[in-house]
Amino acid sequence: MTPSSILNSFNGTLAIFLIFGLPIVAVVGAFVVAITGSQKRHRERMKMIEQGMMPPPHRRRTGNFYALLIIGAILLAFGLALVFGQVAQRGNDFTGGFIFGFIGLAMLACFAIIRAARRREQPDKTDYGTPAPPPLPPQP
């Protein structure tokens, strides 16, 4: 038995591991990170309560869709660059330049849109971490 035949026998096993094993490991890792973060926040809140401080309320997710805007603009720019690259292709390959140019323009447009949107947002002026009010005296 030669070393190359031993290596060839592991090709199928390696392929199966790469197809199924890595995504499973990634999902399990994501769950571990999420659970660890949740437990850490819970411990911090309990410590604040023990010290007599009022913990901040749970975050409510507001619709922050800036990432979707950026991804959509980049994909649109990539598609337009491929179209214009095919149209302009007459013996030269312009597609690479179109891709970088259109994606750059899309990123600049997203920057301008997000900056204008953030200027219109009202800043949150809540002050968390302040001591809790003293308890009310018992009623007779």
C-alpha positions in Angstrom: 0.0 0.0 0.0 1.6 3.3 -1.1 1.1 6.6 0.6 -0.8 8.0 -2.4 -3.4 5.2 -2.2 -3.9 5.9 1.5 -4.4 9.6 0.6 -6.9 8.7 -2.2 -9.0 6.6 0.2 -9.6 9.7 2.4 -10.8 11.9 -0.5 -14.4 10.8 -0.1 -14.4 11.2 3.6 -12.8 14.7 3.3 -15.4 15.7 0.7 -18.3 14.6 2.9 -16.8 16.4 5.9 -16.4 19.6 3.9 -19.9 19.5 2.6 -21.7 18.6 5.8 -19.3 19.0 8.7 -18.3 22.6 8.3 -21.8 24.1 8.0 -22.8 22.1 11.1 -19.8 23.3 13.1 -20.7 26.9 12.0 -24.3 26.6 13.1 -23.3 25.1 16.5 -20.7 27.8 16.9 -23.3 30.5 16.2 -25.7 29.0 18.8 -22.9 28.9 21.4 -22.0 32.6 20.8 -25.7 33.6 21.0 -26.3 31.7 24.2 -23.1 33.0 25.8 -24.0 36.6 25.0 -27.5 36.2 26.4 -26.1 34.8 29.6 -23.6 37.6 29.9 -26.3 40.2 29.5 -28.4 38.5 32.1 -25.6 38.4 34.6 -24.9 42.1 34.0 -28.6 43.0 34.6 -28.7 40.9 37.8 -25.6 42.6 39.1 -27.1 46.0 38.4 -30.3 45.0 40.3 -28.2 43.7 43.2 -26.4 47.1 43.4 -29.7 48.9 43.5 -29.5 50.3 40.0 -32.2 50.2 37.5 -31.1 48.2 34.4 -31.9 49.6 31.0 -34.9 48.1 29.3 -34.4 45.3 26.8 -33.5 46.7 23.4 -36.2 46.8 20.9 -35.0 46.3 17.4 -35.9 49.2 15.3 -35.7 48.7 11.5 -32.1 49.5 10.7 -32.0 48.5 7.1 -28.7 50.2 6.1 -27.0 46.9 5.5 -29.7 45.8 3.2 -29.5 49.1 1.3 -25.7 48.6 0.9 -25.9 45.0 -0.2 -28.8 45.8 -2.6 -26.9 48.7 -4.1 -23.7 46.6 -4.5 -25.6 43.8 -6.2 -27.4 46.2 -8.5 -24.1 47.9 -9.4 -22.5 44.5 -10.1 -25.3 43.5 -12.4 -25.2 46.8 -14.2 -21.4 46.6 -14.6 -21.7 43.1 -16.1 -24.3 44.4 -18.6 -22.4 47.4 -19.6 -19.2 45.4 -19.8 -20.8 43.0 -22.2 -22.2 45.9 -24.3 -18.9 47.8 -24.4 -16.8 44.7 -25.1 -15.3 45.2 -28.5 -12.0 43.3 -28.3 -11.1 44.8 -24.9 -12.2 43.6 -21.5 -13.9 46.6 -19.8 -15.9 44.5 -17.4 -13.5 44.7 -14.5 -13.3 48.4 -14.7 -17.1 48.7 -14.9 -17.5 46.4 -11.8 -15.1 48.5 -9.6 -16.5 51.8 -10.9 -20.2 50.9 -10.5 -19.6 49.4 -7.0 -17.7 52.5 -6.0 -20.5 54.7 -7.2 -23.0 52.5 -5.3 -21.0 52.8 -2.1 -20.8 56.6 -2.4 -24.6 56.8 -3.0 -25.2 54.6 0.0 -23.0 56.8 2.1 -24.9 59.9 1.1 -28.3 58.3 1.7 -27.3 56.9 5.1 -25.7 60.2 6.2 -28.9 62.1 5.2 -31.1 59.6 7.1 -29.0 59.8 10.3 -29.1 63.6 10.3 -32.9 63.3 10.4 -32.9 60.8 13.3 -33.5 62.2 16.8 -30.8 61.2 19.3 -31.8 59.0 22.2 -31.5 61.0 25.4 -32.3 58.3 28.0 -30.0 58.0 30.9 -29.6 54.5 32.1 -27.5 53.3 35.0 -29.0 55.8 37.4 -29.9 54.6 40.9 -33.4 53.2 41.4 -35.9 55.3 43.3 -36.2 54.4 47.0 -39.1 52.1 47.8 -42.3 53.6 49.0 -43.0 53.4 52.7 -45.6 50.7 53.7 -49.2 51.8 53.7 -51.0 51.5 57.1 
